[in-house]
Amino acid sequence: MTKIEKFCDVVKSRKSIRAYLDKDVDRKMVEDILRLSSRAPSGANIQAWQVIVLHNGALKKLGQKLFDMSVAGIKEECEYQFYPRSWREPYLARRRKVGWDLYRSLGIARSERSKIEHQQAKNFMFFGAPVGLIFTMDRDMELGSWLDLGCFIQTIALVARSFGLDSCIQAAFSEYHKTISDELQIPPERQVICGLALGYRDENAPENNFPTERVPLEDFVRFVD
C-alpha cells in the first residue's frame, strides 16, 4: 500500500465511535497524537486552543457526575448555538436519518424515549473510552480561532486513527460547561467548547457498524474555470 493509499484509508475509516474496548491507551501515545496534531493550521499561528486530558479516576468522576445529571434531566444553559435554531431541508432529513440509524442499530424504537435519553447520556461517560479530551478556548477569541480549533480537533481524530485508535467528537459537553469548569478548575476567561472520546474501537458493537452516508460531490461542489 502506498503512502497515499494509507492516508486515504485513514480518512475513510475515521467515524464517530460510540463503544470502546476495555483497553488502556498509553499516555505517551496521547502526547504524540496531540504533539503531531498541533501542526494543524492556525491563523497568524496563534494556536488559541487548550486541551484537558482526562484518564482513570478523573474521567470516571466527571463522566459519572454528568451522566447522572443528564439522566435526571438536569440541564445547564448552553453558551453557544451549535445547531441551526430552525431546522430545514435538506439538513433536517440528514439529521433524522443518522439519528434513527443509530438507534435502529441498537434496537431502540422511536417511542422508547427513556432508552434514547439513556443512550444520549452515554456521551458524558465518553462512551466508555479510556481517555477523554475537553477542549477550551479563551473567550476573547473570534470566529477564525473557532475554525482553527475545528482543524485541530479533526487532525487529532485523523492522527489517532493512524495510530490505530478511534474517537468521537462530542459537542454535548458544552451543555454542562458550568459543572465541567467547576470540576476541572477551568478559569472563567476560558470557554468549554466540546469533548472527544479516544480509545480502541469495539468492532462488535452495533452502534459502531451502521453506515453514515455522504452526499455526492455534485451536491456541494461547483467548479469555475
N, C-alpha and C positions, 0 to 999 in steps of 0.2 A: 504494500500500500504506500503510495506517495505521500509526501507531507501535505499536499493539497487535499488528497482524499481523506487523510487522517483528520485534518481540520474540519472539513465538511461533515465528517461523521460526528465530530464533537458537537457541531452546531445542530445537526439534525436529531441527535439523540438527547439533547437537552429538553427537558419538560418539567412542569411543576410536579414534584414528587410529594405525596401525602402519606407515605408509610415507609418507615426505615427499619433496617436490621438493628438488633441489639449488639452493635459493634462500634467500639470507640474509634474516634478519629484523633490521630496523634497531633499534639499541639504544634509541632514543627511544620506539619503539613498545612495546618491552618495558617501559620505565619507565612509560609511560602506562597500560598494562594493569595493572601492579602498583599504581600510584597509585589508579586507579579501584577496583580490587578491594579495596583497604584499607578501603573503605566497607562491607565485609561485616560482619554483626552480630558483636559480641563482648561476652560477659557482663561487666558492670562496665567495659566499654571497655578491658580490659587488653591486648588485641591481642598475645597471647603468641607469635605465630608469628615465625619468621625464615626468610628465603629466600636461597639462594646461587644466583646465575645463572651458568651455565656456557656458554661460547661458544668457538668456534675451537679453539685448541690445548688449552685446559684441558678442554673437553668431550671431545675425541678421546683425550686421555691417560687420563682417568679411565674413559671408556667402554671403551677397549680393554683396560685392566687388568681391569676387572670382567667383560668378555666372555670374556677368556682364562681367568679363574678359573672362570667358570660352565661353559664348555666342558670344562675339565679336571676338573670335578666337585668343585672346592674350595668348601666351604661354611663359612659362619660361623653361629653361633647367633643366631637372631632374638631381639630384645629384647622383643617383644610379639607376641601372638597375633592375627593379622589375621582368619583364617577360623575357623569352628567347629572345636573339637577332634574332634568326632564329627559327621559329615555325616548328615543325614536328609532325608526328603522334606518339602516339595517342592523344597528348596534344592539337593539333590544333582542332581536331574534338570535344573534350570536351569543349574547349573554345567557339567554334562556337555554339555548342548546347545550352549551358546555356545562352549565349547572345541572341540568337534568340528566345529561350523560354521566356525570359524576355520581349522582345519587342512584341512577339506574344500575351502575356498576356495583354499587353496594347493596342493591336490593331494597332501596328506600323509595317508597311511593310518595307522590306529591302530597297526599293527605297526611302523611306521617310527620307532622310539624316538629314534634319533640325529638325525633331521630335526626331530622335535618339540623335543628339547633345544636344537638349534641355533636354532630359531625363538624359543624362550623366552629364550635368551641375548641375542637382539637387543634385549631390554628395556634392557640395560645400555649399549647404544650409542644409547639414546634413539630407537631405530627409524630412525636416520638424520636426525633433526630437527636443525636448525642451532642450536637453543637448548635447554638442559636446565636444569630447576629442581630443586634439592634443598631440601626443607622440614625444618626442625628446630624443636624446642621445648624450653624449659627443663624439666629432669627433675622439678622440684617442682610442675609444673602438674598439675591433676586432670582428671577426665573432661570437665568443662564446657569447658575450653580445647581438648580434642581435638575436641569438637563445633564450637567456633568455627573451628578450623583447617579442618575439613571444609567449612564455609560459605565460608571464604576461598578454598580451592582450587577449589570449584565456581564461585565468582564469577569467578576467573581464567579458567576454561575457557569460561564464557559471554561474558565481555568479549572474550577472544581471538577467539571465533567472530564477534562483532560487528565485529571489525577485519579479518575475512577470514582468520584463522588457525585452526588446529586444534590439538588437544592429545591427550595420553593420560596419565591419572593412573596412576602406577606404584608400587604397594606393594612391588614386587620389590626396590627399592633398600634396604629395611630389612634384607634378608638379608645385606648386606655393609656394615653400619654401621661396623664397626671400620676397614676399609680406607678407606671414604669419609671417616671422621673424621680418619684419618691424612693422607690425600692433600689434604684441604681445610682442615686445621688447625682442625677444629671443637673447641671446648673441651669437656672432659669433662662439664660441667654441662648440656650440650645433647644432645638425643637426635635421631638421624636418624629421621624418620617415613616419608617417601616421596619420590618424584620426579615430575616432569612433563615430558613431551616437548612442544615448542612449535615449530610451523612451518607451512608450506603443504602442504596435503593433496595427495598423488599420487592424482588422480582415477582413474587406470587400474590402480592396484594392487588385486588381487583381495581382499586382506585388509582393504581399506577399504570393500568394497562388499557384504558379506553383511549381512543384516538382524539386528538384535538385538531380540528380542521384549520387550514389556512386558505384564505380567498385566493383565486388565481391572479397572476401578475397583472393582467389587463384591468382588473378591478381597482388597482391602487397605483398604477404607474402610467405616466404619459410621457412619451419621448418627443422632444422637439429638436429637429435637425436645423 
